[in-house]
């Protein structure tokens, strides 16, 4: 009798398993798979160490007076920028950056469209894999494979 073909789980699936954010059926499948797969178990353990390290980070409390002081400084900068007519300051530099990008996009539409297409493809691939749409929607698995080949 042949053993069923087993696949390695992705890093995202193993992380979701560590965080117990998958369905119970998938959790059982991954747990059973890790009993036989040292590679997936090693990745799972690495994520466990990483998550535990992140959870152990201590964030020092920010005193209320420091928070209010920093907020007042930022608000003052914002008001000064508006009063200066947008010629300098935070808002002005953001506006100049966006204007520069917009002008480049108008002058070079093909590279800009290619960049946007890659960004959309990456976001779509991440969405399909994160929400496991390839298991829910029949056509999503084909799109997913195409996107993985492109990226």
N, C-alpha and C positions, 0 to 999 in steps of 0.2 A: 504494500500500500504506500503510495507516494505521500510525502508531507506537503501540505499546502504551501504555495510560494509565499514567503513573507517579505515584506518590504521594510526598509529602515524608515523611521518616522522623522519628519523634519524637525528642525530646531524649534520652530514655533509650536508644533504639536507637543514636543517634550516639555517646553516651558509651560504651556497651558495645562499639561498633565501635572506638573509640579505644583502649579497654583490651584489645581482642582477646578479648572474652569471649562472642562470638556464634559460631554454627556457621560453618564455612567457606563454605557456600553463601550464607548471609545476608551474610557479609563481602564476598563477590564482588558481590552485588547492590547493597550500599550503596556500595562503591567505584565501580562502574559508574555508579550514579545520581549520585554526586558529581562525576563528570566533566562532567555536563550541568547540574547544579543548583547555582547559586551560593549560594542560600539555605541549603541543607543543608551545603554546604562551609563557609560562614561560621560556622554553629553548631558544626560539627565543629572548626574552627580555634579558636573561643572555648574550647571544652572542652579542647582540647589545651593552650592557654595556661594555663588554670585548673589542670589536672592537673600541668603542669610547675611552676607556682608552688607548689602544695601539696607536691609531691615535693621542692622545694628548701628547704622550711622546715627549719630546724635546731632540734631539741629539745635544750636543754642537759641534760647528764647530771645526775641528782639524786644527790648524794653519799649513801652508805649511812647515814651518821650523821644526816643531815637526814630521810631517809625513816623511820628508826627513831624519831626524835624526834616527827615528826608522827603516826606510827602510835600511839605511846604516849599522846600528848595525846588523840587520838580515843578510844582504849580507856578512858582515865581518865574522859572525859566520859560515855561509855556506862555505865561502872560507877557513877558518881555518880548518874546518872539512875535506874538500877535501885534503888540504895540509897535514893533519895528517894521511892520508891514511885510513880514515874511522874508526879509532880506538876509537874515542870519538866524542861527539857532537850530534847535532840534527839528522843528517842522520844516524849516527851509531846506536843511540838508536831506531830509527824507524826500521832500518834493523834488529836489534836484536829482537825486538818485533815480527816482521813478521816471522822471522826465528823460533822463539819459537812456534808461532801458527802453522806454517807449520810442524814442527817436531811433535807437538801434533797430528795434523791431520793424519800424516803418521802412528803414533803409535796407534792411537785410531780412526780407520776409521768409525765405526758405530756411536759413539756419534757425530762425526763431520758431518756425512751425515744426521743424525737426525736434528742437529742444522740448517744445510743448508736447509733441506726440510721445516722446520718450517719457516725459514726466507723467503723462496720463496713463501710458502703458504700465509704468512701474506702479502707480497708484492702483490701477485696476488689478494687476497681478497680486499685489499685497492684499487688496480687498477680497479677491477670490480665495486666496490661501487662508487668510485670517478667519473669515466667516465660513470657510469650507463650502463655498457655493458650488464647487465642482461636484460635491456629493448630493446637493439638493437640486440644482438645475442641470438637466442633461447636457445642454450646449456649453455650459461654463467650463467643463473639463477640456473641451477642444480649444476654447479661447485661452484657457490657462496654459495649455501646452504650447500654443503659438507664442504667447507672451514670454514664456520661459525660454524659448528658443531665441527670440529677439533680444531679450535682456541678457 
